Amino acid sequence: MSLDARLQSVWYERKPLWLFALLTPLSLLFGLSVRLRRFAFGKGWRTAVRLPQPVIVIGNITVGGTGKTPFTIWLAQHLQAQGWRVGIVLRGYGGRSTTWPRDVAADTPYAEVGDEAVLLAARTGAIVVAGPDRVAAARRAIELGAEFVLADDGLQHYRLARDMEIAVVDEQRELGNGWLLPAGPLREPKSRLKSVDVIVRTRRSATPVAQRGAEFQSGPPQITAIAGITDAVSLLDGSTRPVASFQSAPVHAVAGIGNPEAFFSALRAAGLTVDARALPDHAALSSADIGFDDGAPVLMTEKDAVKCRGSAAARHWAVVLDVALAEADLAVIDRFVKHLLNPASMRR
């Protein structure tokens, strides 16, 4: 079992106990550093930078796998449909660019700016800027014409002042065992959720999951983003076909994301017979990772697909994941956006 798989087991299955016990002291130290950092910004010892355009932070308090990027795509498209020029900024995790911040297009090499940055540019057509310095990246996005800045995975980056905070939580896994890293999946204490503006619970099936944690029983508004797969796009020629059309024979499925089982489960729910290959989040895919001895189709996530441009064949397909909101939940988002456009609104 890989280190990533062992940690996932500790975080969400609470086993093995010996590994949890071994990691607990490190979690206590991590928690102290998190609280000190937040305290420093709260007291003004460290200063957040205010920018001239509204900044919406979309993040999570757990490590990966919550559906944050699909929701960011949805929000960017929603704002664009209302006529706004949207800028998306993110760290560019795994990117090896020698200069930052970097403007990102759909054809930018993912090795330079990270897989998520290229995916966001390809799916939204928005202004996308990657860089470890979120303030510099946001300034660049505004320089390029952004009227709204969406900070993907920016909840813990307090140096960038924000006008709205959205925390994305996987409805099925919630907060795991409730412990901070590395004994648990939390980047910040559970209480952090009470200070955000909106909690988005991502659901991957039509059946709601009961809220188990007390931290969800009160606090900010909660909405649901229902994630669904419908089509697959050929990595070779861009043609599309319904995911359901793969039901006739077994397929291979590859996922290097925070919660690969969610992808495999979605394919099985669509009626596919799946041979699953899970890889660590942001894993660099080689031809061996997407090559199999038989001729069966190979389905992968969109994030993984941007890493396979040079080694794709006719059998390789990217499965499109979209999220949808009910009218009442959409109204919650629109209400906050309207307030952001009011100069008298509260600013963080």
ZADO-1210 file (C-alpha; in nm, 4 decimals, padded with zeros to 6 digits):
<atoms>
<atom x="00.0000" y="00.0000" z="00.0000" code="MET" pos="1"/>
<atom x="00.1348" y="00.3433" z="-00.0972" code="SER" pos="2"/>
<atom x="00.1850" y="00.6188" z="00.1601" code="LEU" pos="3"/>
<atom x="-00.1080" y="00.8096" z="00.0080" code="ASP" pos="4"/>
<atom x="-00.3361" y="00.5062" z="00.0425" code="ALA" pos="5"/>
<atom x="-00.2241" y="00.4474" z="00.4020" code="ARG" pos="6"/>
<atom x="-00.3009" y="00.8064" z="00.4977" code="LEU" pos="7"/>
<atom x="-00.6417" y="00.7900" z="00.3281" code="GLN" pos="8"/>
<atom x="-00.7159" y="00.4781" z="00.5315" code="SER" pos="9"/>
<atom x="-00.6205" y="00.6536" z="00.8571" code="VAL" pos="10"/>
<atom x="-00.8158" y="00.9678" z="00.7712" code="TRP" pos="11"/>
<atom x="-01.1390" y="00.8121" z="00.6490" code="TYR" pos="12"/>
<atom x="-01.1445" y="00.4529" z="00.7795" code="GLU" pos="13"/>
<atom x="-00.9652" y="00.5175" z="01.1106" code="ARG" pos="14"/>
<atom x="-00.7173" y="00.2347" z="01.0608" code="LYS" pos="15"/>
<atom x="-00.4554" y="00.1222" z="01.1365" code="PRO" pos="16"/>
<atom x="-00.4658" y="00.2590" z="01.4884" code="LEU" pos="17"/>
<atom x="-00.0906" y="00.2337" z="01.5360" code="TRP" pos="18"/>
<atom x="-00.0259" y="00.4741" z="01.2478" code="LEU" pos="19"/>
<atom x="-00.2851" y="00.7198" z="01.3777" code="PHE" pos="20"/>
<atom x="-00.1180" y="00.7129" z="01.7209" code="ALA" pos="21"/>
<atom x="00.2227" y="00.7678" z="01.5620" code="LEU" pos="22"/>
<atom x="00.1020" y="01.0753" z="01.3706" code="LEU" pos="23"/>
<atom x="-00.0977" y="01.2366" z="01.6532" code="THR" pos="24"/>
<atom x="00.1925" y="01.4352" z="01.8113" code="PRO" pos="25"/>
<atom x="00.2718" y="01.5834" z="01.4693" code="LEU" pos="26"/>
<atom x="-00.0919" y="01.6898" z="01.4345" code="SER" pos="27"/>
<atom x="-00.0745" y="01.8745" z="01.7654" code="LEU" pos="28"/>
<atom x="00.2320" y="02.0674" z="01.6467" code="LEU" pos="29"/>
<atom x="00.0672" y="02.1419" z="01.3131" code="PHE" pos="30"/>
<atom x="-00.2430" y="02.2688" z="01.4905" code="GLY" pos="31"/>
<atom x="-00.0346" y="02.5072" z="01.6991" code="LEU" pos="32"/>
<atom x="00.1308" y="02.6536" z="01.3894" code="SER" pos="33"/>
<atom x="-00.2069" y="02.6954" z="01.2153" code="VAL" pos="34"/>
<atom x="-00.3578" y="02.8791" z="01.5122" code="ARG" pos="35"/>
<atom x="-00.0536" y="03.1056" z="01.5526" code="LEU" pos="36"/>
<atom x="-00.0631" y="03.2025" z="01.1861" code="ARG" pos="37"/>
<atom x="-00.4338" y="03.2847" z="01.1918" code="ARG" pos="38"/>
<atom x="-00.3868" y="03.4753" z="01.5197" code="PHE" pos="39"/>
<atom x="-00.1076" y="03.6826" z="01.3618" code="ALA" pos="40"/>
<atom x="-00.3322" y="03.7928" z="01.0759" code="PHE" pos="41"/>
<atom x="-00.6226" y="03.8549" z="01.3131" code="GLY" pos="42"/>
<atom x="-00.4095" y="04.0851" z="01.5275" code="LYS" pos="43"/>
<atom x="-00.2669" y="04.2680" z="01.2290" code="GLY" pos="44"/>
<atom x="00.0880" y="04.1465" z="01.2913" code="TRP" pos="45"/>
<atom x="00.0740" y="04.0092" z="00.9398" code="ARG" pos="46"/>
<atom x="-00.1138" y="04.2163" z="00.6841" code="THR" pos="47"/>
<atom x="-00.3597" y="04.0999" z="00.4202" code="ALA" pos="48"/>
<atom x="-00.3428" y="04.2805" z="00.0850" code="VAL" pos="49"/>
<atom x="-00.6634" y="04.4377" z="-00.0460" code="ARG" pos="50"/>
<atom x="-00.7132" y="04.4427" z="-00.4234" code="LEU" pos="51"/>
<atom x="-00.9357" y="04.6748" z="-00.6287" code="PRO" pos="52"/>
<atom x="-01.1661" y="04.3994" z="-00.7604" code="GLN" pos="53"/>
<atom x="-01.3838" y="04.1527" z="-00.5633" code="PRO" pos="54"/>
<atom x="-01.1997" y="03.8382" z="-00.4538" code="VAL" pos="55"/>
<atom x="-01.3885" y="03.5140" z="-00.3943" code="ILE" pos="56"/>
<atom x="-01.1911" y="03.2372" z="-00.2287" code="VAL" pos="57"/>
<atom x="-01.2962" y="02.8787" z="-00.2989" code="ILE" pos="58"/>
<atom x="-01.1205" y="02.6278" z="-00.0800" code="GLY" pos="59"/>
<atom x="-01.1515" y="02.3451" z="00.1667" code="ASN" pos="60"/>
<atom x="-01.0265" y="02.2631" z="00.5115" code="ILE" pos="61"/>
<atom x="-00.9430" y="01.9071" z="00.4113" code="THR" pos="62"/>
<atom x="-00.6697" y="01.7823" z="00.1813" code="VAL" pos="63"/>
<atom x="-00.8020" y="01.7275" z="-00.1706" code="GLY" pos="64"/>
<atom x="-01.0920" y="01.5355" z="-00.3126" code="GLY" pos="65"/>
<atom x="-01.3858" y="01.7628" z="-00.2256" code="THR" pos="66"/>
<atom x="-01.4904" y="01.8766" z="-00.5734" code="GLY" pos="67"/>
<atom x="-01.3404" y="02.2230" z="-00.5320" code="LYS" pos="68"/>
<atom x="-01.2111" y="02.2555" z="-00.8890" code="THR" pos="69"/>
<atom x="-01.5397" y="02.1503" z="-01.0584" code="PRO" pos="70"/>
<atom x="-01.7224" y="02.4047" z="-00.8418" code="PHE" pos="71"/>
<atom x="-01.4683" y="02.6734" z="-00.9350" code="THR" pos="72"/>
<atom x="-01.5323" y="02.5925" z="-01.3015" code="ILE" pos="73"/>
<atom x="-01.9073" y="02.6216" z="-01.2449" code="TRP" pos="74"/>
<atom x="-01.8761" y="02.9552" z="-01.0620" code="LEU" pos="75"/>
<atom x="-01.6470" y="03.1011" z="-01.3294" code="ALA" pos="76"/>
<atom x="-01.8902" y="03.0001" z="-01.6014" code="GLN" pos="77"/>
<atom x="-02.1844" y="03.1352" z="-01.4016" code="HIS" pos="78"/>
<atom x="-02.0214" y="03.4765" z="-01.3602" code="LEU" pos="79"/>
<atom x="-01.9134" y="03.4832" z="-01.7232" code="GLN" pos="80"/>
<atom x="-02.2702" y="03.4125" z="-01.8326" code="ALA" pos="81"/>
<atom x="-02.3674" y="03.7347" z="-01.6548" code="GLN" pos="82"/>
<atom x="-02.1124" y="03.9294" z="-01.8594" code="GLY" pos="83"/>
<atom x="-01.8253" y="03.9507" z="-01.6090" code="TRP" pos="84"/>
<atom x="-01.4604" y="03.8977" z="-01.6972" code="ARG" pos="85"/>
<atom x="-01.3346" y="03.6367" z="-01.4530" code="VAL" pos="86"/>
<atom x="-00.9813" y="03.5738" z="-01.3370" code="GLY" pos="87"/>
<atom x="-00.8827" y="03.2508" z="-01.1639" code="ILE" pos="88"/>
<atom x="-00.5661" y="03.2349" z="-00.9555" code="VAL" pos="89"/>
<atom x="-00.4084" y="02.9281" z="-00.8020" code="LEU" pos="90"/>
<atom x="-00.0771" y="02.8050" z="-00.6762" code="ARG" pos="91"/>
<atom x="00.0143" y="02.5976" z="-00.9799" code="GLY" pos="92"/>
<atom x="00.0904" y="02.2908" z="-00.7691" code="TYR" pos="93"/>
<atom x="00.3614" y="02.0758" z="-00.9242" code="GLY" pos="94"/>
<atom x="00.4509" y="02.3362" z="-01.1857" code="GLY" pos="95"/>
<atom x="00.8211" y="02.3806" z="-01.2546" code="ARG" pos="96"/>
<atom x="00.8141" y="02.7239" z="-01.4153" code="SER" pos="97"/>
<atom x="01.1213" y="02.9344" z="-01.3455" code="THR" pos="98"/>
<atom x="00.9180" y="03.2569" z="-01.3452" code="THR" pos="99"/>
<atom x="00.5987" y="03.3400" z="-01.1547" code="TRP" pos="100"/>
<atom x="00.3231" y="03.4417" z="-01.1851" code="PRO" pos="101"/>
<atom x="00.2421" y="03.2666" z="-01.5125" code="ARG" pos="102"/>
<atom x="-00.0439" y="03.3329" z="-01.7513" code="ASP" pos="103"/>
<atom x="-00.2084" y="03.0004" z="-01.8335" code="VAL" pos="104"/>
<atom x="-00.3835" y="02.8940" z="-02.1527" code="ALA" pos="105"/>
<atom x="-00.5392" y="02.5630" z="-02.2531" code="ALA" pos="106"/>
<atom x="-00.2206" y="02.4678" z="-02.4387" code="ASP" pos="107"/>
<atom x="00.0289" y="02.5694" z="-02.1676" code="THR" pos="108"/>
<atom x="00.2511" y="02.2718" z="-02.0753" code="PRO" pos="109"/>
<atom x="00.1111" y="02.1326" z="-01.7503" code="TYR" pos="110"/>
<atom x="00.4620" y="02.0536" z="-01.6255" code="ALA" pos="111"/>
<atom x="00.5274" y="02.4280" z="-01.6030" code="GLU" pos="112"/>
<atom x="00.2095" y="02.5440" z="-01.4263" code="VAL" pos="113"/>
<atom x="00.0381" y="02.2328" z="-01.2838" code="GLY" pos="114"/>
<atom x="-00.2474" y="02.0186" z="-01.4104" code="ASP" pos="115"/>
<atom x="-00.5325" y="02.2076" z="-01.2410" code="GLU" pos="116"/>
<atom x="-00.4276" y="02.5411" z="-01.3932" code="ALA" pos="117"/>
<atom x="-00.4392" y="02.4001" z="-01.7466" code="VAL" pos="118"/>
<atom x="-00.7728" y="02.2295" z="-01.6789" code="LEU" pos="119"/>
<atom x="-00.9269" y="02.5544" z="-01.5495" code="LEU" pos="120"/>
<atom x="-00.8065" y="02.7457" z="-01.8551" code="ALA" pos="121"/>
<atom x="-00.9367" y="02.4803" z="-02.0931" code="ALA" pos="122"/>
<atom x="-01.2790" y="02.4450" z="-01.9315" code="ARG" pos="123"/>
<atom x="-01.3567" y="02.8110" z="-01.8603" code="THR" pos="124"/>
<atom x="-01.1687" y="03.0238" z="-02.1112" code="GLY" pos="125"/>
<atom x="-01.1198" y="03.2650" z="-01.8203" code="ALA" pos="126"/>
<atom x="-00.8083" y="03.4610" z="-01.7329" code="ILE" pos="127"/>
<atom x="-00.6002" y="03.2050" z="-01.5411" code="VAL" pos="128"/>
<atom x="-00.2818" y="03.2972" z="-01.3576" code="VAL" pos="129"/>
<atom x="-00.0721" y="03.0517" z="-01.1560" code="ALA" pos="130"/>
<atom x="00.1893" y="03.1282" z="-00.8944" code="GLY" pos="131"/>
<atom x="00.2856" y="03.0591" z="-00.5334" code="PRO" pos="132"/>
<atom x="00.2336" y="03.4284" z="-00.4499" code="ASP" pos="133"/>
<atom x="-00.1462" y="03.4569" z="-00.4712" code="ARG" pos="134"/>
<atom x="-00.1385" y="03.8360" z="-00.4350" code="VAL" pos="135"/>
<atom x="00.0957" y="03.8728" z="-00.7310" code="ALA" pos="136"/>
<atom x="-00.1134" y="03.6282" z="-00.9332" code="ALA" pos="137"/>
<atom x="-00.4346" y="03.8171" z="-00.8517" code="ALA" pos="138"/>
<atom x="-00.2767" y="04.1491" z="-00.9430" code="ARG" pos="139"/>
<atom x="-00.1724" y="04.0026" z="-01.2757" code="ARG" pos="140"/>
<atom x="-00.5254" y="03.8722" z="-01.3391" code="ALA" pos="141"/>
<atom x="-00.6687" y="04.2186" z="-01.2713" code="ILE" pos="142"/>
<atom x="-00.4044" y="04.3715" z="-01.4973" code="GLU" pos="143"/>
<atom x="-00.5310" y="04.1383" z="-01.7712" code="LEU" pos="144"/>
<atom x="-00.8872" y="04.2635" z="-01.7194" code="GLY" pos="145"/>
<atom x="-01.0411" y="04.0446" z="-01.4485" code="ALA" pos="146"/>
<atom x="-01.3470" y="04.2026" z="-01.2844" code="GLU" pos="147"/>
<atom x="-01.3884" y="03.9133" z="-01.0403" code="PHE" pos="148"/>
<atom x="-01.0965" y="03.7124" z="-00.9004" code="VAL" pos="149"/>
<atom x="-01.1596" y="03.3529" z="-00.7967" code="LEU" pos="150"/>
<atom x="-00.8854" y="03.2096" z="-00.5772" code="ALA" pos="151"/>
<atom x="-00.8901" y="02.8329" z="-00.6238" code="ASP" pos="152"/>
<atom x="-00.7716" y="02.6579" z="-00.3069" code="ASP" pos="153"/>
<atom x="-00.7004" y="02.9864" z="-00.1313" code="GLY" pos="154"/>
<atom x="-00.8806" y="02.9446" z="00.2010" code="LEU" pos="155"/>
<atom x="-00.5586" y="02.9208" z="00.4026" code="GLN" pos="156"/>
<atom x="-00.3735" y="03.1969" z="00.2140" code="HIS" pos="157"/>
<atom x="-00.4669" y="03.4869" z="00.4396" code="TYR" pos="158"/>
<atom x="-00.2277" y="03.7335" z="00.2797" code="ARG" pos="159"/>
<atom x="-00.4799" y="03.7731" z="-00.0033" code="LEU" pos="160"/>
<atom x="-00.7743" y="03.9654" z="00.1427" code="ALA" pos="161"/>
<atom x="-01.1068" y="03.8238" z="00.0379" code="ARG" pos="162"/>
<atom x="-01.4613" y="03.9522" z="-00.0006" code="ASP" pos="163"/>
<atom x="-01.6242" y="03.6097" z="00.0136" code="MET" pos="164"/>
<atom x="-01.5168" y="03.2674" z="00.1363" code="GLU" pos="165"/>
<atom x="-01.6644" y="02.9446" z="00.0036" code="ILE" pos="166"/>
<atom x="-01.5681" y="02.6165" z="00.1713" code="ALA" pos="167"/>
<atom x="-01.6260" y="02.2995" z="-00.0300" code="VAL" pos="168"/>
<atom x="-01.6954" y="01.9774" z="00.1616" code="VAL" pos="169"/>
<atom x="-01.7449" y="01.6288" z="00.0227" code="ASP" pos="170"/>
<atom x="-02.0886" y="01.5224" z="00.1475" code="GLU" pos="171"/>
<atom x="-01.9902" y="01.1561" z="00.1719" code="GLN" pos="172"/>
<atom x="-01.6538" y="01.1855" z="00.3468" code="ARG" pos="173"/>
<atom x="-01.7152" y="01.5148" z="00.5305" code="GLU" pos="174"/>
<atom x="-01.4144" y="01.5860" z="00.7574" code="LEU" pos="175"/>
<atom x="-01.2867" y="01.2315" z="00.7992" code="GLY" pos="176"/>
<atom x="-01.1675" y="01.1510" z="01.1504" code="ASN" pos="177"/>
<atom x="-01.1735" y="01.5219" z="01.2433" code="GLY" pos="178"/>
<atom x="-00.8004" y="01.5479" z="01.3134" code="TRP" pos="179"/>
<atom x="-00.5527" y="01.7940" z="01.1706" code="LEU" pos="180"/>
<atom x="-00.2708" y="01.6863" z="00.9411" code="LEU" pos="181"/>
<atom x="-00.1039" y="01.4428" z="00.9332" code="PRO" pos="182"/>
<atom x="-00.3170" y="01.2204" z="01.1631" code="ALA" pos="183"/>
<atom x="-00.6274" y="01.3516" z="00.9870" code="GLY" pos="184"/>
<atom x="-00.7140" y="01.5310" z="00.6623" code="PRO" pos="185"/>
<atom x="-00.7782" y="01.8752" z="00.8143" code="LEU" pos="186"/>
<atom x="-00.5732" y="02.1797" z="00.7145" code="ARG" pos="187"/>
<atom x="-00.7495" y="02.3889" z="00.9795" code="GLU" pos="188"/>
<atom x="-00.9699" y="02.3094" z="01.2814" code="PRO" pos="189"/>
<atom x="-01.3343" y="02.2187" z="01.2186" code="LYS" pos="190"/>
<atom x="-01.4395" y="02.5478" z="01.3770" code="SER" pos="191"/>
<atom x="-01.2995" y="02.7274" z="01.0707" code="ARG" pos="192"/>
<atom x="-01.6156" y="02.6374" z="00.8805" code="LEU" pos="193"/>
<atom x="-01.8198" y="02.8688" z="01.1019" code="LYS" pos="194"/>
<atom x="-01.6306" y="03.1728" z="00.9718" code="SER" pos="195"/>
<atom x="-01.6836" y="03.1182" z="00.5981" code="VAL" pos="196"/>
<atom x="-01.9708" y="03.2749" z="00.4040" code="ASP" pos="197"/>
<atom x="-02.1060" y="02.9626" z="00.2332" code="VAL" pos="198"/>
<atom x="-02.0468" y="02.5891" z="00.2692" code="ILE" pos="199"/>
<atom x="-02.0868" y="02.3930" z="-00.0539" code="VAL" pos="200"/>
<atom x="-02.1564" y="02.0256" z="00.0003" code="ARG" pos="201"/>
<atom x="-02.0659" y="01.8288" z="-00.3118" code="THR" pos="202"/>
<atom x="-02.2837" y="01.5277" z="-00.3835" code="ARG" pos="203"/>
<atom x="-02.2047" y="01.2578" z="-00.6377" code="ARG" pos="204"/>
<atom x="-02.5413" y="01.0808" z="-00.6386" code="SER" pos="205"/>
<atom x="-02.9097" y="01.1672" z="-00.6366" code="ALA" pos="206"/>
<atom x="-02.9462" y="01.0423" z="-00.2794" code="THR" pos="207"/>
<atom x="-02.8609" y="01.2927" z="-00.0023" code="PRO" pos="208"/>
<atom x="-02.6213" y="01.1867" z="00.2718" code="VAL" pos="209"/>
<atom x="-02.7188" y="01.2640" z="00.6299" code="ALA" pos="210"/>
<atom x="-02.5045" y="01.5292" z="00.7962" code="GLN" pos="211"/>
<atom x="-02.3071" y="01.3586" z="01.0679" code="ARG" pos="212"/>
<atom x="-02.0858" y="01.6305" z="01.2132" code="GLY" pos="213"/>
<atom x="-02.2093" y="01.8862" z="01.4648" code="ALA" pos="214"/>
<atom x="-02.0104" y="02.1525" z="01.2778" code="GLU" pos="215"/>
<atom x="-02.2745" y="02.1374" z="01.0012" code="PHE" pos="216"/>
<atom x="-02.5761" y="02.1877" z="01.2259" code="GLN" pos="217"/>
<atom x="-02.5366" y="02.5652" z="01.2564" code="SER" pos="218"/>
<atom x="-02.3369" y="02.8437" z="01.1018" code="GLY" pos="219"/>
<atom x="-02.3183" y="02.9807" z="00.7470" code="PRO" pos="220"/>
<atom x="-02.5633" y="02.8927" z="00.4680" code="PRO" pos="221"/>
<atom x="-02.5160" y="02.5490" z="00.3141" code="GLN" pos="222"/>
<atom x="-02.5865" y="02.4656" z="-00.0457" code="ILE" pos="223"/>
<atom x="-02.5467" y="02.1484" z="-00.2504" code="THR" pos="224"/>
<atom x="-02.3528" y="02.1085" z="-00.5738" code="ALA" pos="225"/>
<atom x="-02.4513" y="01.7882" z="-00.7481" code="ILE" pos="226"/>
<atom x="-02.1643" y="01.6491" z="-00.9543" code="ALA" pos="227"/>
<atom x="-02.2424" y="01.4313" z="-01.2511" code="GLY" pos="228"/>
<atom x="-02.0715" y="01.2708" z="-01.5496" code="ILE" pos="229"/>
<atom x="-02.2426" y="01.2573" z="-01.8882" code="THR" pos="230"/>
<atom x="-01.9904" y="01.2610" z="-02.1744" code="ASP" pos="231"/>
<atom x="-01.6407" y="01.1420" z="-02.2522" code="ALA" pos="232"/>
<atom x="-01.4070" y="01.3366" z="-02.4809" code="VAL" pos="233"/>
<atom x="-01.1493" y="01.1663" z="-02.7028" code="SER" pos="234"/>
<atom x="-00.7943" y="01.2735" z="-02.6196" code="LEU" pos="235"/>
<atom x="-00.6996" y="01.2024" z="-02.9794" code="LEU" pos="236"/>
<atom x="-00.9511" y="01.4016" z="-03.1833" code="ASP" pos="237"/>
<atom x="-01.1851" y="01.5792" z="-02.9383" code="GLY" pos="238"/>
<atom x="-01.4935" y="01.3820" z="-03.0393" code="SER" pos="239"/>
<atom x="-01.7494" y="01.3031" z="-02.7690" code="THR" pos="240"/>
<atom x="-01.9674" y="01.0091" z="-02.6755" code="ARG" pos="241"/>
<atom x="-02.1967" y="00.9401" z="-02.3802" code="PRO" pos="242"/>
<atom x="-02.0341" y="00.7656" z="-02.0858" code="VAL" pos="243"/>
<atom x="-02.3233" y="00.5177" z="-02.0924" code="ALA" pos="244"/>
<atom x="-02.2083" y="00.4007" z="-02.4375" code="SER" pos="245"/>
<atom x="-01.9147" y="00.2239" z="-02.2703" code="PHE" pos="246"/>
<atom x="-02.1473" y="-00.0184" z="-02.0902" code="GLN" pos="247"/>
<atom x="-02.1109" y="-00.2954" z="-02.3470" code="SER" pos="248"/>
<atom x="-01.7618" y="-00.4078" z="-02.2429" code="ALA" pos="249"/>
<atom x="-01.5182" y="-00.3630" z="-01.9513" code="PRO" pos="250"/>
<atom x="-01.3112" y="-00.0421" z="-01.9410" code="VAL" pos="251"/>
<atom x="-00.9967" y="00.0686" z="-01.7624" code="HIS" pos="252"/>
<atom x="-01.0243" y="00.3758" z="-01.5415" code="ALA" pos="253"/>
<atom x="-00.7294" y="00.5879" z="-01.4239" code="VAL" pos="254"/>
<atom x="-00.7491" y="00.8603" z="-01.1584" code="ALA" pos="255"/>
<atom x="-00.4720" y="01.0631" z="-00.9989" code="GLY" pos="256"/>
<atom x="-00.6932" y="01.2866" z="-00.7866" code="ILE" pos="257"/>
<atom x="-00.7581" y="01.3423" z="-00.4167" code="GLY" pos="258"/>
<atom x="-01.0474" y="01.0955" z="-00.4032" code="ASN" pos="259"/>
<atom x="-01.0070" y="00.8499" z="-00.6934" code="PRO" pos="260"/>
<atom x="-01.2773" y="00.6179" z="-00.5633" code="GLU" pos="261"/>
<atom x="-01.5380" y="00.8882" z="-00.6266" code="ALA" pos="262"/>
<atom x="-01.4480" y="00.8758" z="-00.9973" code="PHE" pos="263"/>
<atom x="-01.4605" y="00.4985" z="-01.0123" code="PHE" pos="264"/>
<atom x="-01.7921" y="00.4888" z="-00.8256" code="SER" pos="265"/>
<atom x="-01.9436" y="00.7408" z="-01.0690" code="ALA" pos="266"/>
<atom x="-01.8451" y="00.5215" z="-01.3622" code="LEU" pos="267"/>
<atom x="-01.9916" y="00.2125" z="-01.1975" code="ARG" pos="268"/>
<atom x="-02.3107" y="00.4030" z="-01.1178" code="ALA" pos="269"/>
<atom x="-02.3345" y="00.4811" z="-01.4906" code="ALA" pos="270"/>
<atom x="-02.3407" y="00.1067" z="-01.5543" code="GLY" pos="271"/>
<atom x="-01.9780" y="00.0535" z="-01.6552" code="LEU" pos="272"/>
<atom x="-01.7634" y="-00.2446" z="-01.5627" code="THR" pos="273"/>
<atom x="-01.4452" y="-00.0840" z="-01.4345" code="VAL" pos="274"/>
<atom x="-01.0880" y="-00.2023" z="-01.3886" code="ASP" pos="275"/>
<atom x="-00.9669" y="00.0776" z="-01.1589" code="ALA" pos="276"/>
<atom x="-00.6139" y="00.2150" z="-01.1301" code="ARG" pos="277"/>
<atom x="-00.5791" y="00.4735" z="-00.8503" code="ALA" pos="278"/>
<atom x="-00.2756" y="00.7019" z="-00.8421" code="LEU" pos="279"/>
<atom x="-00.1685" y="00.9725" z="-00.5938" code="PRO" pos="280"/>
<atom x="-00.3166" y="01.3194" z="-00.6372" code="ASP" pos="281"/>
<atom x="-00.1355" y="01.5201" z="-00.9097" code="HIS" pos="282"/>
<atom x="00.0647" y="01.2123" z="-01.0114" code="ALA" pos="283"/>
<atom x="00.2580" y="01.2518" z="-01.3367" code="ALA" pos="284"/>
<atom x="00.1098" y="00.9937" z="-01.5735" code="LEU" pos="285"/>
<atom x="00.3450" y="00.7962" z="-01.7935" code="SER" pos="286"/>
<atom x="00.2493" y="00.5954" z="-02.1005" code="SER" pos="287"/>
<atom x="00.2677" y="00.2873" z="-01.8776" code="ALA" pos="288"/>
<atom x="00.0000" y="00.4313" z="-01.6470" code="ASP" pos="289"/>
<atom x="-00.2508" y="00.4619" z="-01.9293" code="ILE" pos="290"/>
<atom x="-00.1333" y="00.1645" z="-02.1343" code="GLY" pos="291"/>
<atom x="-00.2879" y="-00.1800" z="-02.0921" code="PHE" pos="292"/>
<atom x="-00.2254" y="-00.5081" z="-02.2739" code="ASP" pos="293"/>
<atom x="-00.5795" y="-00.5426" z="-02.4054" code="ASP" pos="294"/>
<atom x="-00.7635" y="-00.3067" z="-02.6386" code="GLY" pos="295"/>
<atom x="-01.0247" y="-00.1902" z="-02.3885" code="ALA" pos="296"/>
<atom x="-01.1035" y="00.1833" z="-02.3626" code="PRO" pos="297"/>
<atom x="-00.9180" y="00.3841" z="-02.0974" code="VAL" pos="298"/>
<atom x="-01.1233" y="00.6479" z="-01.9155" code="LEU" pos="299"/>
<atom x="-00.9632" y="00.9138" z="-01.6978" code="MET" pos="300"/>
<atom x="-01.0463" y="01.2364" z="-01.5182" code="THR" pos="301"/>
<atom x="-01.0121" y="01.5696" z="-01.6969" code="GLU" pos="302"/>
<atom x="-00.7277" y="01.6648" z="-01.4651" code="LYS" pos="303"/>
<atom x="-00.5349" y="01.3536" z="-01.5626" code="ASP" pos="304"/>
<atom x="-00.6132" y="01.4024" z="-01.9318" code="ALA" pos="305"/>
<atom x="-00.4128" y="01.7266" z="-01.9560" code="VAL" pos="306"/>
<atom x="-00.1039" y="01.5222" z="-01.8637" code="LYS" pos="307"/>
<atom x="-00.1518" y="01.2689" z="-02.1439" code="CYS" pos="308"/>
<atom x="-00.1556" y="01.4844" z="-02.4548" code="ARG" pos="309"/>
<atom x="00.1653" y="01.3415" z="-02.5950" code="GLY" pos="310"/>
<atom x="00.0845" y="00.9755" z="-02.5350" code="SER" pos="311"/>
<atom x="-00.2879" y="00.9510" z="-02.6146" code="ALA" pos="312"/>
<atom x="-00.4346" y="00.7022" z="-02.8574" code="ALA" pos="313"/>
<atom x="-00.7863" y="00.6388" z="-02.9887" code="ALA" pos="314"/>
<atom x="-00.8713" y="00.4342" z="-02.6786" code="ARG" pos="315"/>
<atom x="-00.8106" y="00.7219" z="-02.4337" code="HIS" pos="316"/>
<atom x="-01.1038" y="00.9304" z="-02.3109" code="TRP" pos="317"/>
<atom x="-01.1482" y="01.2132" z="-02.0600" code="ALA" pos="318"/>
<atom x="-01.4705" y="01.1993" z="-01.8592" code="VAL" pos="319"/>
<atom x="-01.6327" y="01.5398" z="-01.8184" code="VAL" pos="320"/>
<atom x="-01.7537" y="01.6255" z="-01.4672" code="LEU" pos="321"/>
<atom x="-02.0017" y="01.9087" z="-01.4243" code="ASP" pos="322"/>
<atom x="-02.1857" y="02.0392" z="-01.1199" code="VAL" pos="323"/>
<atom x="-02.5385" y="02.1741" z="-01.0994" code="ALA" pos="324"/>
<atom x="-02.7195" y="02.3760" z="-00.8329" code="LEU" pos="325"/>
<atom x="-03.0877" y="02.3891" z="-00.7466" code="ALA" pos="326"/>
<atom x="-03.2575" y="02.7249" z="-00.8009" code="GLU" pos="327"/>
<atom x="-03.2689" y="02.7999" z="-00.4272" code="ALA" pos="328"/>
<atom x="-02.8974" y="02.7286" z="-00.3890" code="ASP" pos="329"/>
<atom x="-02.8165" y="02.9324" z="-00.6977" code="LEU" pos="330"/>
<atom x="-03.0040" y="03.2237" z="-00.5406" code="ALA" pos="331"/>
<atom x="-02.7754" y="03.2056" z="-00.2361" code="VAL" pos="332"/>
<atom x="-02.4670" y="03.2507" z="-00.4558" code="ILE" pos="333"/>
<atom x="-02.6286" y="03.5313" z="-00.6552" code="ASP" pos="334"/>
<atom x="-02.7253" y="03.7124" z="-00.3364" code="ARG" pos="335"/>
<atom x="-02.3638" y="03.7166" z="-00.2180" code="PHE" pos="336"/>
<atom x="-02.2363" y="03.8268" z="-00.5581" code="VAL" pos="337"/>
<atom x="-02.4845" y="04.1152" z="-00.5556" code="LYS" pos="338"/>
<atom x="-02.3546" y="04.2222" z="-00.2157" code="HIS" pos="339"/>
<atom x="-01.9964" y="04.2148" z="-00.3456" code="LEU" pos="340"/>
<atom x="-02.0915" y="04.4739" z="-00.6043" code="LEU" pos="341"/>
<atom x="-02.2226" y="04.7030" z="-00.3307" code="ASN" pos="342"/>
<atom x="-01.9403" y="04.9318" z="-00.2075" code="PRO" pos="343"/>
<atom x="-02.0957" y="04.9359" z="00.1388" code="ALA" pos="344"/>
<atom x="-02.0758" y="04.5573" z="00.1755" code="SER" pos="345"/>
<atom x="-01.8632" y="04.4001" z="00.4459" code="MET" pos="346"/>
<atom x="-01.5066" y="04.3204" z="00.3386" code="ARG" pos="347"/>
<atom x="-01.2728" y="04.0755" z="00.5066" code="ARG" pos="348"/>
</atoms>
